[in-house]
Amino acid sequence: MSQRIETLAVHAGQPPEPSTGAISTPVFLTSTYVQQGPGEHRGYEYARTQNPTREALEANLAALEGARFGVCFASGCAATVTVLHLLRAGDHVVAGDDLYGGTFRIFERVMRPLGLTTTYVDPTRPEAFAAAMRPETRLVWVETPTNPLLKICDLAAVAELCRQRGILLAVDNTFMTPVLQRPLELGATLVVHSTTKYINGHADVIGGAVLTSDEGLAERLRFLQNAMGAVPSPMDCFLILRGVKTLPLRIERQVDNAVRIARWLAEQVGGGLIERVIYPGLPSHPQHELASRQMRGPGAMISFVLQDGRQGALERARTVLRAVRLASCAESLGGVETLIEHPALMTHASLPRDQRERLGIGDGLIRLSVGIEHVDDILADLEQALARAA
Ligand SMILES: *Cc1c(COP(=O)(O)O)cnc(C)c1O
């Protein structure tokens, strides 16, 4: 019987170290490996190309996503750029229109000048992906749930469209992790992660990964990893390996907390302060049914919108973000600490204003990344901070 994700998180890719039996994978801090004679080595020549700590992490993450191959990078953005180098000038990409800001910046300001064009579509409408596909479309890129509006993309439906046309489907699974969503099982070709977020989970590393079961793509990604050189350090790989062991436990607690907090926030709607709560686990989410089918849990990201008050939604949001004491006002997400942020002023400030408004990232929008603290403490903090803005 194949092992469950809780077991894989602790053990996959990490047999005891052969020379000493060390149960924890050592940090192989070395740049080169001594060869017995010219060209005679044990599979390790130079550490950009091979590093045992990195290999342990790659094998572990591949196992969690149910992939045959894993390739790790220095950041989520490095993983994204490397995937896009599977394509060439003249190729076309169809992507969701509510992407991580850094991903949008890569598409528009790094890849477009090199000849790769991207069309953005509403990720909630598979038919919009179909309509945007052209003969030169080689890749579809989606995040689901999206950031920060938590729209859900029907992965099986989009995967089927891609399969019929021989187009690659890459899914950024950072928000869900393999604990809550397995895109490869739904037909995706590639899964991309910013391991900076939930996978490491302790807000102390920047990292990225790409997982696939396609041997040809894996070979090409490994070539690009070495040729382009955006590799993670062995120390960072060690820290991510340590973090990932508790990923299923952390996610379980974070989702439980998020469900409680989302319900509490939803109870405040209509009271003059909160206009709307966006969380896939609430029946009020427009795609609640799809979310329940596609995801093993609703995740631990919650967005909510403040109403205009006497001071206006923007000032109200500023008040809340200055008043929190337990939650930290910070970018990023997925760590053990609860974070709160204002997308329009922080994570999504680089988007042009008209695009932000078209997407619905307004002045009153606040995003929460729920941590593992006691839920009553998080609730008490939100309650006192929101009271200041009432
Ligand atoms: C953070 C993030 C990225 C980029 O990852 P870095 O590790 O910061 O380079 C990509 N996608 C999503 C969904 C993210 O949250």
The ligand as a MOL file (V3000), in Angstrom:
LIG
                    3D

  0  0  0     0  0            999 V3000
M  V30 BEGIN CTAB
M  V30 COUNTS 15 15 0 0 0
M  V30 BEGIN ATOM
M  V30 1 C 5.3010 33.9980 -3.1460 0
M  V30 2 C 4.6710 33.4140 -4.3310 0
M  V30 3 C 5.3990 33.1960 -5.5120 0
M  V30 4 C 6.8450 33.6420 -5.6740 0
M  V30 5 O 7.6890 32.9550 -4.8140 0
M  V30 6 P 9.0540 33.5390 -4.1880 0
M  V30 7 O 9.5380 32.3950 -3.3660 0
M  V30 8 O 8.7040 34.7530 -3.4010 0
M  V30 9 O 9.9550 33.8690 -5.3430 0
M  V30 10 C 4.7540 32.5990 -6.5720 0
M  V30 11 N 3.4420 32.2320 -6.4940 0
M  V30 12 C 2.7200 32.4420 -5.3830 0
M  V30 13 C 1.2880 32.0130 -5.3570 0
M  V30 14 C 3.2840 33.0270 -4.2660 0
M  V30 15 O 2.5540 33.2430 -3.1820 0
M  V30 END ATOM
M  V30 BEGIN BOND
M  V30 1 1 1 2
M  V30 2 1 2 3
M  V30 3 2 2 14
M  V30 4 1 3 4
M  V30 5 2 3 10
M  V30 6 1 4 5
M  V30 7 1 5 6
M  V30 8 2 6 7
M  V30 9 1 6 8
M  V30 10 1 6 9
M  V30 11 1 10 11
M  V30 12 2 11 12
M  V30 13 1 12 13
M  V30 14 1 12 14
M  V30 15 1 14 15
M  V30 END BOND
M  V30 END CTAB
M  END
